Amino acid sequence: MSKLDELIAELCPDVVEYVRLAECCDIEDNKRKPVKSSLRIPGDTPYYGANNIQDYVEGYTHYGQYVLIAEDGSASLENYSVQYVDGFFWANNHVHVIKGRKDLDTKFLYYYLTSFNFIPFLTGGTRAKLNKGNMEEIPIPIPPLPVQQEIVRILDNFTELTAELTAELTARRKQYEYYRDFLLTFGDEVEWKTLGEVCEKIASGKNKSRNDSGEFPVYGSTGIIAYSDSYAYNEELLLVARVGANAGFVHKAKGQYDVSDNTLIVKPKKSYNLSFAYYQLLNMKLNNLAVGGGQPLITAGKLKQVKIPVPPLDEQERIAAILNRFDALCNDLTSGIPAEIEARQKQYEYYRDKLLSFKEVTA
């Protein structure tokens, strides 16, 4: 058992009293004030909607520590929208505004509600709503206040660590984009050729037969879209979305797989390093090649005509190696910063659920 698990075992009472939200919280919905975007006066106060900050305005409706629960319009019903606010803010009429009374820490209330299943308390069909009456009936555990505060301290530490990692990831991605632009910018010092000259193949995939139970993945515009009982390719290739809103999106495929007919297959020659080609195509914003209004389209012929700088192979490999390291750090879900963020998030959710699971006092 870890030290944190030991602390949880010592900290959390065996049973606690649960009370209705209306009995332990102040509900300040009467102060909410929706304002059309055209009528908002720009300022420094965050203007909150159901899921996030929608604007910054002059003035405020509330001040202090509060929990905002979506009344309607939550982006997800399973992970229902709950926000924590500390300071001046403006709330529109799509969020309930609540705070804990003297025996209930508001931040503890927030953490508890982020793991709460709201679905049984929602009404309505396609636009589910948490009306005030149902919200008032939500059961809230009330452990001793020092216990609440210690739980908040532990969960705050997890949250701050994730925030630090997210900030580092943002900085690394900006650094990555800078070096990608810098390393892939060439002038007349290198030879320029068309993609058709440096690629063995640029053509549409042909798969139209797919299902959900096949052994081999079928790649479409932005990744795996289905599976097939057979495969057409057994090598690493570049794929470019050919049609639709994602036209121009570049990604890779490897292993045994097939490719749908809405995706272009790009196979570089041996003199054109595949990883270098990937970063080059990624940096070219190929969506600008798409033509057509309702259904944008990039043709193989159009892609073949694009002129690109082609440095010597050893220089391509050097640049690709640098960008591979940046890409792994910024995007790899198995070893980079995203993997660490995901691991910390799972750790946070595990301990949040463990810390906030209480048995109810029974008569």
C-alpha positions in Angstrom: 0.0 0.0 0.0 1.4 3.4 -1.0 1.7 6.3 1.5 -1.2 8.0 -0.2 -3.4 4.9 0.1 -2.5 4.7 3.8 -3.5 8.3 4.2 -6.8 7.7 2.4 -7.5 4.7 4.7 -6.8 6.9 7.7 -8.5 10.0 6.4 -11.8 8.9 5.0 -14.5 8.0 7.4 -16.2 4.6 7.1 -19.6 6.2 6.8 -20.8 9.8 6.3 -24.1 11.6 6.2 -25.5 12.5 2.8 -27.8 15.5 2.5 -29.8 17.1 -0.3 -27.9 19.8 -2.3 -30.5 22.3 -1.3 -29.8 21.8 2.4 -26.0 22.3 2.2 -25.5 24.8 -0.7 -26.5 28.3 -1.5 -28.1 28.5 -5.0 -27.6 31.9 -6.6 -29.3 31.4 -9.9 -31.3 34.6 -9.4 -28.2 36.7 -10.0 -27.5 35.2 -13.5 -27.9 37.5 -16.4 -27.6 36.4 -20.1 -26.4 39.1 -22.5 -26.2 38.7 -26.3 -22.7 38.9 -27.7 -23.5 42.1 -29.6 -24.5 43.8 -26.4 -21.6 42.7 -24.2 -19.2 45.4 -23.1 -15.6 44.1 -23.4 -13.7 43.9 -20.2 -11.7 41.6 -17.9 -14.5 39.5 -16.3 -14.9 36.0 -17.6 -18.4 35.4 -19.0 -19.4 31.7 -18.3 -21.7 29.5 -20.3 -22.6 25.8 -19.9 -19.2 24.5 -20.7 -16.6 27.2 -20.5 -15.7 30.9 -20.7 -17.5 32.4 -23.7 -16.2 35.9 -23.5 -14.7 38.6 -21.3 -16.9 41.5 -20.3 -17.2 44.6 -18.1 -19.0 44.1 -14.8 -19.9 40.9 -12.9 -22.8 38.9 -11.5 -21.0 37.1 -8.8 -17.9 37.2 -6.7 -16.3 34.5 -4.6 -15.8 30.7 -4.8 -18.6 28.9 -6.7 -19.4 25.8 -8.6 -21.1 26.2 -12.0 -23.2 23.2 -13.1 -24.6 23.2 -16.7 -28.4 23.7 -16.6 -28.5 22.7 -20.3 -26.1 22.4 -23.2 -23.5 20.3 -21.5 -21.0 19.0 -24.1 -21.2 15.6 -22.5 -23.9 13.9 -20.4 -21.6 11.2 -19.1 -18.9 13.7 -18.1 -21.4 16.4 -17.2 -20.1 20.0 -17.3 -19.0 21.2 -13.8 -16.8 24.3 -13.4 -15.0 25.9 -10.5 -14.7 29.7 -10.2 -12.9 31.9 -7.7 -13.2 35.6 -8.1 -15.3 38.0 -10.1 -17.3 36.4 -13.0 -20.5 36.8 -15.0 -22.9 33.8 -15.3 -25.4 33.4 -18.1 -28.7 31.4 -17.7 -27.2 28.1 -18.9 -25.4 27.4 -15.6 -26.6 26.9 -12.1 -24.5 28.9 -9.6 -23.9 27.2 -6.2 -21.6 27.3 -3.3 -21.2 25.3 -0.1 -22.4 26.5 3.3 -20.3 26.5 6.4 -20.0 22.7 6.7 -19.2 22.1 3.1 -16.0 23.3 1.3 -16.9 24.6 -2.1 -13.8 23.1 -3.8 -14.6 19.8 -2.2 -18.1 20.1 -3.6 -16.6 20.8 -7.1 -14.4 17.7 -7.0 -17.3 15.5 -5.8 -19.6 16.7 -8.6 -17.0 16.1 -11.3 -17.3 12.4 -10.7 -21.1 12.4 -10.1 -23.5 10.7 -12.5 -26.0 13.5 -13.4 -28.0 11.4 -15.9 -30.8 10.2 -13.5 -31.4 13.9 -12.6 -31.7 15.2 -16.2 -35.0 15.8 -18.1 -35.7 16.3 -21.7 -34.6 14.3 -24.8 -32.1 15.7 -27.3 -31.4 18.7 -25.2 -31.1 17.3 -21.7 -31.7 19.7 -18.9 -30.9 19.8 -15.2 -33.7 21.8 -13.7 -33.4 23.5 -10.4 -35.8 21.2 -8.6 -33.9 18.1 -9.6 -30.5 19.7 -8.8 -31.7 20.4 -5.3 -32.3 16.6 -4.7 -28.7 15.6 -5.6 -27.2 13.8 -2.5 -24.0 15.4 -1.2 -21.7 13.6 1.3 -20.6 15.7 4.3 -17.5 14.3 5.9 -15.8 16.4 8.6 -14.5 19.7 7.3 -10.8 19.0 7.9 -11.3 15.8 5.9 -12.8 17.7 3.0 -9.9 20.2 3.1 -7.3 17.5 3.1 -9.0 15.8 0.1 -9.0 19.1 -1.7 -5.3 19.6 -1.0 -4.4 16.2 -2.4 -6.6 16.6 -5.5 -5.3 20.2 -6.1 -1.7 18.8 -6.2 -2.7 16.3 -8.9 -4.5 19.1 -10.8 -1.5 21.5 -10.6 0.9 18.8 -11.8 -1.3 18.1 -14.9 -1.6 21.9 -15.5 2.2 22.2 -15.4 2.6 19.3 -17.8 0.0 20.8 -20.2 1.8 24.2 -20.1 5.1 22.4 -20.9 3.4 20.5 -23.8 2.1 23.8 -25.2 5.6 25.3 -25.0 7.2 22.3 -26.6 4.7 22.3 -29.5 5.4 25.9 -30.2 9.1 25.0 -30.2 8.5 22.1 -32.5 6.5 24.2 -35.0 9.3 26.8 -35.0 12.0 24.3 -35.7 9.8 22.5 -38.3 9.3 25.7 -40.2 13.0 26.7 -39.8 14.4 23.3 -40.9 12.0 22.9 -43.8 12.6 26.3 -45.3 15.0 26.3 -48.3 15.9 28.6 -51.1 17.8 28.2 -54.3 20.6 26.3 -52.6 18.7 23.0 -53.0 17.1 21.4 -56.1 13.3 21.8 -56.4 11.3 19.0 -57.9 7.6 18.1 -58.2 6.1 15.5 -55.8 5.5 13.3 -58.9 9.2 13.2 -59.6 10.3 12.1 -56.1 7.4 9.7 -55.4 6.9 6.2 -56.8 3.2 6.4 -56.4 0.5 9.0 -55.7 -2.9 7.5 -56.2 -6.2 6.9 -54.5 -6.9 3.9 -52.3 -9.4 1.5 -53.6 -11.1 -0.2 -50.6 -14.8 0.0 -50.6 -15.4 -3.3 -48.7 -15.2 -2.9 -44.9 -16.8 -4.1 -41.7 -16.3 -3.8 -37.9 -14.9 -7.3 -37.3 -12.2 -7.8 -39.9 -8.5 -8.4 -38.9 -6.9 -5.6 -40.9 -7.5 -1.8 -40.5 -8.8 0.3 -43.3 -7.4 3.8 -43.3 -9.5 6.8 -44.3 -9.2 10.6 -44.2 -7.9 10.9 -40.6 -7.1 7.4 -39.4 -8.6 4.0 -39.1 -12.3 4.0 -40.1 -13.1 0.3 -40.3 -11.6 -3.1 -40.7 -11.3 -5.6 -43.6 -10.8 -9.3 -44.0 -7.9 -8.7 -46.4 -5.1 -6.2 -46.8 -3.6 -4.5 -49.8 -0.4 -3.0 -48.2 2.3 -4.2 -45.9 4.7 -1.2 -45.7 4.8 2.3 -44.2 3.2 4.8 -46.5 2.0 8.4 -46.3 -1.7 9.1 -46.6 -3.4 12.4 -47.6 -7.2 12.9 -47.1 -8.5 13.4 -50.6 -12.1 14.7 -50.2 -14.3 16.4 -47.7 -13.7 18.8 -44.8 -10.5 17.0 -43.9 -9.0 17.2 -47.4 -5.2 17.7 -47.1 -4.8 16.0 -43.7 -1.5 14.1 -43.7 -0.9 10.9 -41.6 1.0 7.6 -41.8 0.1 4.0 -42.0 2.2 0.9 -41.4 1.8 -2.8 -40.9 -0.9 -4.8 -42.9 -3.8 -2.6 -43.9 -5.9 -1.2 -46.7 -6.8 2.3 -47.7 -10.2 3.8 -48.6 -11.1 5.4 -51.8 -11.3 8.9 -50.2 -7.6 8.9 -49.4 -4.5 9.4 -51.5 -1.5 7.1 -51.0 1.9 8.7 -51.3 5.0 6.4 -51.6 8.3 8.3 -51.8 11.2 7.0 -53.8 14.4 5.8 -51.9 16.0 9.2 -52.6 13.2 10.9 -50.8 13.2 10.0 -47.0 9.7 9.0 -45.9 9.8 10.8 -42.5 11.2 13.9 -44.2 8.4 13.7 -46.8 5.9 13.4 -44.0 7.0 16.6 -42.2 7.3 18.4 -45.5 3.8 17.6 -46.5 2.5 18.3 -43.0 4.1 21.8 -43.2 2.7 22.6 -46.6 -1.0 23.0 -45.6 -2.2 20.9 -48.4 -5.8 21.8 -47.6 -5.1 24.9 -49.8 -5.0 22.6 -52.8 -8.6 21.6 -52.3 -11.1 22.8 -54.9 -14.9 22.8 -54.8 -17.4 24.3 -52.4 -19.6 21.8 -50.7 -17.2 18.8 -51.1 -13.6 20.0 -51.3 -11.3 17.7 -53.4 -7.6 17.2 -53.9 -6.7 15.1 -56.9 -3.6 12.9 -57.3 -2.8 14.9 -60.4 -2.8 18.2 -58.5 -0.6 16.7 -55.7 1.9 15.4 -58.2 2.4 18.9 -59.6 3.4 20.5 -56.3 7.0 21.7 -56.3 9.1 21.0 -53.2 12.7 21.6 -52.2 14.7 18.3 -52.1 18.0 18.5 -50.2 20.5 15.7 -50.3 19.3 12.4 -48.7 21.7 12.7 -45.7 20.3 16.2 -44.9 16.8 14.9 -45.2 17.6 12.1 -42.7 19.3 14.6 -40.3 16.2 16.9 -40.4 13.8 14.0 -40.0 15.7 12.7 -37.0 15.4 16.0 -35.2 11.7 16.4 -36.0 11.1 12.8 -35.0 12.3 13.5 -31.5 10.1 16.6 -31.3 7.1 14.7 -32.6 7.6 11.9 -30.1 7.9 14.4 -27.2 4.8 16.3 -28.3 2.5 13.7 -29.7 3.6 10.1 -28.7 0.9 8.6 -26.5 3.3 5.9 -25.3 6.4 7.9 -24.3 6.1 11.7 -24.7 4.5 14.4 -22.6 1.0 13.4 -23.8 1.6 10.0 -22.3 2.6 11.5 -19.0 -0.4 13.8 -19.0 -2.7 10.8 -19.7 -1.0 8.8 -16.9 -1.4 11.7 -14.4 -5.0 12.2 -15.4 -5.8 8.5 -14.8 -4.0 8.7 -11.5 -6.0 11.8 -10.6 -9.3 10.1 -11.5 -8.4 7.0 -9.6 -7.6 8.8 -6.4 -10.5 11.3 -6.8 -12.9 8.4 -7.0 -11.2 6.7 -4.1 -11.2 9.8 -1.9 -14.8 10.7 -2.7 -16.4 7.3 -2.3 -18.3 7.3 1.0 -20.7 4.9 2.5 -23.9 6.6 3.6 -25.0 6.6 7.2 -28.0 4.3 7.5 -30.7 4.5 10.1 
